[in-house]
């Protein structure tokens, strides 16, 4: 996500960007040998053990380049008169139907929603991500996609998708408000550290991007000595900002637990 949205500054939302994102996505995961960053040249299927009992069979690989080129043109077409949220709902459906990669199509399709919104200025940061909503409502998600293909029922898919956007946006706003409240509380605690405040604030900013960390990572991130990092961690544990999760004397892991909980709820 970060690589894709950063790349938008000099590369438009395109098949090239989608391929680059896919190549990053498949690094170090089970699908890493399934042509990362390349559209498929063989037939794939969804569900079942073979083509014979598959739930859905995407288009023949010979058509993938043409279909993805059409999709790219549709994304940037100015004459559709469609609201952006409706348009990206159609783009997502079409992408998942084409299923252009051998693996990772669902993940790229979900990323594509957010990348589209950033590309066209509806979001300044990738703060709206529908993955959780789609995972929680997986059966409805698949059935709605299927009904578009089999019964041309686009309306119910659009209603489902837009409801997902609404719920995700509301949950995101709630989380942001909780983060702001937490930040105020934690910064009040840091004031008690006196002369250590400046470094403590740097450490706190680091924890927002890396809420699960270890001493070595802290040393590298803040460019401080190991002993300084150890004392800093000790101060944060004493203030109930961090907790230690391993119980070990070495190779200990520290968690900004109150922050992490906001994303688990």
C-alpha positions as CSV (number, residue, x, y, z in Angstrom):
1,X,0.0,0.0,0.0
2,X,2.7,2.5,1.0
3,X,4.8,1.7,-2.1
4,X,1.8,2.0,-4.4
5,X,0.5,5.3,-3.0
6,X,4.0,6.8,-3.0
7,X,4.5,5.7,-6.6
8,X,1.3,7.7,-7.6
9,X,3.3,10.9,-7.5
10,X,5.1,9.9,-10.7
11,X,3.1,7.0,-12.0
12,X,-0.6,7.0,-12.7
13,X,-2.9,4.2,-11.5
14,X,-2.2,1.7,-14.3
15,X,-1.5,-1.9,-15.1
16,X,2.2,-1.1,-14.6
17,X,1.5,0.1,-11.0
18,X,-0.8,-2.9,-10.4
19,X,2.0,-5.3,-11.5
20,X,4.6,-3.5,-9.3
21,X,2.3,-3.7,-6.3
22,X,1.7,-7.4,-7.0
23,X,5.4,-8.1,-7.2
24,X,5.9,-6.6,-3.7
25,X,2.8,-8.4,-2.3
26,X,4.2,-11.8,-3.2
27,X,7.6,-11.3,-1.7
28,X,8.3,-13.9,1.0
29,X,4.9,-15.5,0.9
30,X,3.7,-19.0,-0.3
31,X,2.7,-17.5,-3.7
32,X,6.1,-16.1,-4.4
33,X,6.7,-18.6,-7.2
34,X,3.5,-17.8,-9.0
35,X,4.7,-15.2,-11.5
36,X,4.9,-12.1,-9.1
37,X,4.3,-8.9,-11.0
38,X,3.2,-10.7,-14.2
39,X,-0.2,-11.3,-15.6
40,X,-1.0,-15.0,-15.9
41,X,-0.4,-17.0,-19.0
42,X,-2.2,-20.1,-17.8
43,X,-5.8,-20.9,-16.7
44,X,-6.8,-20.4,-13.1
45,X,-10.0,-21.1,-11.2
46,X,-11.7,-20.3,-7.9
47,X,-13.0,-23.0,-5.6
48,X,-12.8,-26.7,-6.2
49,X,-9.8,-28.9,-6.9
50,X,-9.8,-28.5,-10.7
51,X,-11.6,-26.8,-13.6
52,X,-14.2,-29.6,-13.5
53,X,-15.6,-28.6,-10.1
54,X,-14.5,-25.0,-9.9
55,X,-16.9,-22.4,-8.4
56,X,-15.8,-19.8,-11.0
57,X,-13.5,-20.0,-14.0
58,X,-12.0,-16.6,-15.0
59,X,-11.4,-15.7,-18.7
60,X,-8.9,-17.6,-20.8
61,X,-5.3,-16.3,-20.3
62,X,-5.1,-15.1,-24.0
63,X,-7.7,-12.4,-23.2
64,X,-6.2,-11.1,-20.0
65,X,-4.0,-8.4,-21.5
66,X,-6.9,-7.0,-23.5
67,X,-9.3,-7.1,-20.6
68,X,-6.8,-5.4,-18.3
69,X,-6.1,-2.7,-20.9
70,X,-9.8,-2.1,-21.2
71,X,-10.1,-1.8,-17.4
72,X,-7.3,0.7,-17.3
73,X,-9.0,2.8,-19.9
74,X,-12.3,2.6,-17.9
75,X,-10.5,3.8,-14.8
76,X,-9.3,6.9,-16.5
77,X,-12.4,7.5,-18.7
78,X,-14.0,10.9,-18.2
79,X,-17.2,10.2,-20.1
80,X,-18.9,7.7,-17.8
81,X,-20.5,10.3,-15.5
82,X,-20.2,7.8,-12.6
83,X,-19.6,8.8,-9.0
84,X,-16.1,7.6,-8.0
85,X,-17.4,5.2,-5.4
86,X,-19.7,3.5,-7.9
87,X,-16.9,3.4,-10.5
88,X,-14.4,1.8,-8.1
89,X,-17.1,-0.8,-7.2
90,X,-17.3,-1.7,-10.8
91,X,-13.6,-1.7,-11.2
92,X,-13.2,-4.0,-8.3
93,X,-15.8,-6.4,-9.6
94,X,-14.2,-6.4,-13.1
95,X,-10.7,-7.0,-11.7
96,X,-11.8,-9.9,-9.6
97,X,-13.7,-11.4,-12.6
98,X,-10.6,-11.1,-14.9
99,X,-8.5,-12.5,-12.0
100,X,-5.3,-11.5,-13.9
101,X,-2.7,-13.1,-11.6
102,X,-2.1,-16.7,-10.6
103,X,-2.2,-15.7,-6.9
104,X,-3.0,-12.6,-4.8
105,X,-6.0,-11.4,-6.8
106,X,-8.2,-10.8,-3.8
107,X,-5.5,-8.9,-1.9
108,X,-4.6,-6.7,-5.0
109,X,-8.3,-6.1,-5.7
110,X,-8.8,-4.8,-2.2
111,X,-5.7,-2.7,-2.4
112,X,-6.9,-1.3,-5.7
113,X,-10.0,0.3,-4.0
114,X,-7.8,2.4,-1.7
115,X,-5.2,3.2,-4.4
116,X,-8.0,4.4,-6.7
117,X,-9.4,6.7,-4.0
118,X,-5.9,8.2,-3.4
119,X,-5.1,8.5,-7.1
120,X,-8.3,10.6,-7.7
121,X,-7.9,12.7,-4.6
122,X,-10.8,11.3,-2.6
123,X,-8.2,10.4,0.1
124,X,-4.9,12.1,0.8
125,X,-3.7,9.1,2.7
126,X,-4.6,5.4,2.4
127,X,-6.9,5.5,5.4
128,X,-9.9,3.6,4.1
129,X,-9.4,-0.1,3.6
130,X,-12.3,-2.4,3.1
131,X,-10.5,-5.7,3.7
132,X,-11.9,-6.3,7.2
133,X,-15.5,-5.6,6.0
134,X,-15.2,-7.9,3.0
135,X,-13.6,-10.7,5.2
136,X,-16.3,-10.4,7.8
137,X,-19.0,-10.6,5.1
138,X,-17.2,-13.1,2.8
139,X,-20.2,-15.1,1.9
140,X,-22.3,-12.0,0.9
141,X,-19.2,-10.7,-0.9
142,X,-18.8,-13.7,-3.1
143,X,-22.5,-14.2,-3.7
144,X,-22.9,-10.6,-4.8
145,X,-20.0,-10.9,-7.2
146,X,-21.4,-14.1,-8.6
147,X,-24.9,-12.6,-9.1
148,X,-23.4,-9.8,-11.2
149,X,-21.8,-12.5,-13.4
150,X,-24.8,-14.8,-13.6
151,X,-27.8,-12.5,-13.3
152,X,-26.4,-9.1,-14.3
153,X,-27.4,-8.0,-10.8
154,X,-25.1,-5.0,-10.4
155,X,-27.5,-3.1,-8.1
156,X,-27.1,-5.4,-5.1
157,X,-23.3,-5.5,-5.5
158,X,-23.2,-1.7,-5.5
159,X,-25.5,-1.5,-2.4
160,X,-23.2,-4.0,-0.6
161,X,-20.1,-2.2,-1.6
162,X,-21.3,1.2,-0.7
163,X,-22.5,-0.1,2.7
164,X,-19.0,-1.4,3.2
165,X,-17.5,2.0,2.5
166,X,-19.9,3.7,4.9
167,X,-19.2,1.2,7.8
168,X,-15.5,1.3,7.2
169,X,-15.4,5.1,7.1
170,X,-17.4,5.3,10.4
171,X,-15.1,2.8,12.1
172,X,-12.0,4.6,10.8
173,X,-13.3,7.9,12.2
174,X,-14.0,6.3,15.6
175,X,-10.5,4.8,15.6
176,X,-8.9,8.2,14.7
177,X,-10.7,9.9,17.6
178,X,-9.5,7.1,20.0
179,X,-5.9,7.6,18.7
180,X,-6.1,11.3,19.4
181,X,-7.5,10.7,22.9
182,X,-4.7,8.2,23.6
183,X,-2.0,10.5,22.3
184,X,-3.2,13.2,24.7
185,X,-3.1,10.8,27.6
186,X,0.4,9.4,26.7
187,X,1.9,12.9,26.1
188,X,0.6,14.0,29.5
189,X,2.5,11.0,31.1
190,X,5.7,11.9,29.2
191,X,5.8,15.3,30.8
192,X,6.7,13.6,34.0
193,X,10.1,12.5,32.4
194,X,11.4,16.1,32.6
195,X,14.6,16.5,30.6
196,X,14.0,13.2,28.9
197,X,10.9,14.5,27.2
198,X,12.4,15.3,23.9
199,X,13.8,11.8,23.3
200,X,10.6,10.3,24.7
201,X,8.5,12.2,22.1
202,X,10.7,10.9,19.3
203,X,10.3,7.4,20.8
204,X,6.5,7.8,21.0
205,X,6.3,8.9,17.3
206,X,8.3,5.8,16.4
207,X,5.9,3.6,18.3
208,X,2.9,4.8,16.3
209,X,4.5,3.3,13.2
210,X,6.1,0.3,15.0
211,X,3.9,-0.5,18.0
212,X,5.6,-3.9,18.5
213,X,9.3,-3.6,18.8
214,X,12.6,-4.6,20.5
215,X,15.6,-2.7,21.8
216,X,17.8,-3.3,18.8
217,X,15.1,-1.8,16.5
218,X,14.8,1.2,18.8
219,X,18.5,1.8,18.7
220,X,18.5,1.7,14.9
221,X,15.4,3.9,14.6
222,X,16.4,6.6,17.1
223,X,20.2,6.4,16.5
224,X,20.9,6.0,20.3
225,X,23.0,3.7,22.4
226,X,21.7,0.4,23.6
227,X,21.8,1.5,27.2
228,X,19.9,4.7,26.4
229,X,17.2,2.7,24.6
230,X,17.0,0.3,27.6
231,X,16.4,3.2,30.0
232,X,13.9,4.7,27.6
233,X,11.9,1.4,27.4
234,X,12.1,1.1,31.2
235,X,10.6,4.6,31.6
236,X,7.8,3.7,29.2
237,X,7.0,0.5,31.0
238,X,6.9,2.3,34.3
239,X,4.5,4.8,32.8
240,X,2.3,1.9,31.6
241,X,2.8,2.9,27.9
242,X,4.7,-0.2,27.0
243,X,4.4,-3.8,28.2
244,X,6.9,-6.6,27.8
245,X,5.4,-9.7,26.2
246,X,8.0,-12.5,26.3
247,X,9.0,-12.7,30.0
248,X,12.6,-13.3,28.8
249,X,15.7,-11.5,30.0
250,X,17.1,-11.3,26.4
251,X,15.4,-10.8,23.0
252,X,12.5,-9.1,24.7
253,X,9.5,-7.8,22.7
254,X,7.7,-4.6,23.8
255,X,4.2,-3.6,22.8
256,X,2.4,-0.3,22.7
257,X,-0.6,-2.3,23.9
258,X,-3.2,0.5,24.3
259,X,-2.5,1.6,20.7
260,X,-2.6,-1.9,19.3
261,X,-5.9,-2.6,21.0
262,X,-7.6,0.2,19.0
263,X,-7.1,-1.9,15.9
264,X,-8.2,-5.2,17.4
265,X,-11.6,-4.0,18.7
